[in-house]
Amino acid sequence: MNERVYWTAEVSEMVGIGTSTIRKYSLALEAKGYIIQRNEKQQRAFTSRDVTTLKRLKELTQVGGMTLDNAIKTVIAESENDDVTEAHDVEERDIGRSGEMAAILEYMKRQDERIDKLERFNRELVDKLDQQTKYLADKIDRRDEQMTGAIRELQESKRLIAASQEKEEPKKGFLARFLGK
């Protein structure tokens, strides 16, 4: 595989330390068995893995306060663990993804059940609302019929009273009506 390589000056900028410090760290790493590629002129060709190792080395020595020797031992151990566990991590990611998929599918199933339950509840509410609307419409119609009947009875009563009052009064003559007696 053709992996991009970086030269000492590029790595120096990426890691944030001087080129002489990069050389010093590289020599110390190589002395402990860490392999850094070299070209035909014996110049170091750093891979992204090497850059990560150097960044970790800087972190442990400058921020963590470790000695260079202890930091190198730690970085080499971590690097070896990374190599050994890389294949295992790929397998775990696949297993994790299938577990995540199962969890997502289970979640979707629960959501579908909730949606179905809500739809049934909404249908029940709509049915109850329709029943109440019909009940109120029937009540209003009956009330209107009763009021209309009461109004007719009242009008009939008024007409009968008016008719009976007209019959009781004797007819007055012209002069009596004219003089108001």
Number of C-alpha atoms within 10 A of each C-alpha: 3 4 8 9 16 17 14 18 13 14 24 20 11 14 19 12 15 14 17 12 12 20 14 12 18 21 14 15 23 13 11 13 10 17 12 16 13 12 8 6 6 8 12 17 16 23 17 13 12 20 19 17 19 24 18 18 25 23 15 19 16 12 9 11 11 16 11 17 14 13 20 27 14 16 21 18 12 14 17 13 11 13 11 11 13 12 11 12 13 11 12 13 13 12 12 13 12 12 12 13 12 12 12 12 12 12 12 12 12 12 12 12 12 12 12 12 12 12 12 12 12 12 12 12 12 12 12 12 12 12 12 12 12 12 12 12 12 12 12 12 12 12 12 12 12 12 12 12 12 12 12 12 12 12 12 12 12 12 12 12 11 11 11 11 10 11 9 8 8 7 10 11 9 9 9 10 10 9 7 8 8
